[in-house]
Amino acid sequence: MQSNQPTSYISKGMTTTKGMATALALIALSSLIPSQANPVGSNPIIDCQFTRSSDQYGINQEALDLKFEIDPQGPAGFLIESSGAIKEVKLIYKGNGAVFIDESSTGEVFVTSIDRHLNAVHSSHRVSLQGSLFAKQYYGRCSSNKPWS
């Protein structure tokens, strides 16, 4: 008597440990591949030095260094942290400049805008647990290891 049910190789005991290990390895490796078209490291690196900031108390001389990798084909860019860790961030790129948008695990929003002349503004937006807003802007310049705009 022949069954119309499809043959299940798993139920017939035909899977192998080697085959299962290969499948799991491929799944694990696929999570390491960036979602952008060009691999991390092949795109322009933009290194920004901010020397002034302003907040509700006025203008301050305050240093902040940020480094980004831009893929002009987006939609993602990368924040390269001082530890060397790479974090994917949202990228808005229109050819005349770039905007990187990052959100922390606690809901803080950071926006960095860079024009084609490499002038930059970095904004942080925080709301305390009590509901008070804390905003700060940094002003500076960037350099790039490759043309990008």
N, C-alpha and C positions, 0 to 999 in steps of 0.2 A: 504494500500500500504506500503510495507516494504522497507526501505532504506538500501543500502549496505554501508553507511557511518558508521564508528565506533562511538559508543556512547561517547559523551563528558560529563563527569559528571560536569565539570565546567559550561558548557553552560546550563545544566539542573538545575543549582542552588544547587548542592549537596555538595559543599565544605563547610567546617565549619570554623569558626574563630579559634576554638581550634586546628583543624588539621593544618591550615595555620601557627599558632603560633608555633606549635611543629616542623614543617618543617623548619621554619626560625631559631628556636633555634638550631636545629641540624646543619644547615649550618654554623651558627655563631660559634658553639663549634668546628666544624671540622677545622676551620682556626686556632684554638689555639693548635691543636695537632701537635707536631714536626714531620718533614718529615722523621726522622730517625727511625730505628727499636727499639731502646731503648729510653725510655722517659728521658727528661732532668732531671738531678739530680741522675740518677742511674749509671752513668758512672764515670770514673776517672776524678778528678778535678786537673788540673796542674796549680800551682801557680808559676809565674816567677818573679824574681827580677833582673833587669838589673842595673848595677852600673857604666858602662862605655859606652861612645858613641864615634863615629867618624863621621866627616863630612869633607867638603872641607877645613876646617880650622884646622883640627887636631883631637887629642884624648882629650876627656873631661871626668871628673868625673861627671856623670849625672844619677840620679835615674829615673827608670821607672818600674812600677809594672803592670803586665798583668796576667789575669787568664783565663784559657780555660777549657772547658769540651770536652773530646774526646770520641767519639764512635768508637771503633776499626772496626765496621762494616760499618762506614761512609755512604755516601760521605760528610756528613756535620759534622762540629764541632760547638762549641759555644764559643763566647767571652763573658765573664761575666764582665760587666763594673763595675766600682767602685760604681756606684749608685745602683747596683743590677740588672740592666736591662740585659737581655740576647739577644745577637744578633747572628743569624746563620751566619757562615762563611764557606768557602770551606775548606775541609780537604783532604789532601793527606797523606795516612797512609800506609806504606809498612812493618811495623813490626820492622824496625830498627830505627824508628824515626817518627816524624809527622811534617807536614807543614800546617799552617793555613794561609789562604789568605783572606784578607778583603779589601773591596773597600768602600770608603766614598761616601757620596752623591755628593761630588764635584769632584770625580774622582781620589782622592789620593788612592794609593795602599799600603797596609801594609802586609808584609810577616813575619811570625814568624816560625823559624825552630828549632826543639827540637830533640836532638839525644837521644838514649836509655839510656845514662848516665845522662840525664837531663841538659846537656849544651845547651844554647840557644842563638840565634841571632835573633834580630827583626830589620827589615828594613822598612824605610818609603821612598816612592818615590812620590815627588810632582813636578808639573810643574806650575809655576806662570802664571798669565794672560798675562804676557809679553813673555812667552815661555821659561823662565829660569828654569833649573832643580835644585831641592833641594833634595838631598839624604842624609840619615842619617842611621847609623847602631848602634844598642845597643847590648851589650854583657853581658851575665849573666848566672844565674843558676835557675833551677826550682825544685820544690818538687811536689810530687803527693800523693793524699790520698789513692790511690789504684794502684796495678800493672797495667801497660797498654802496655808494649812492650814485 
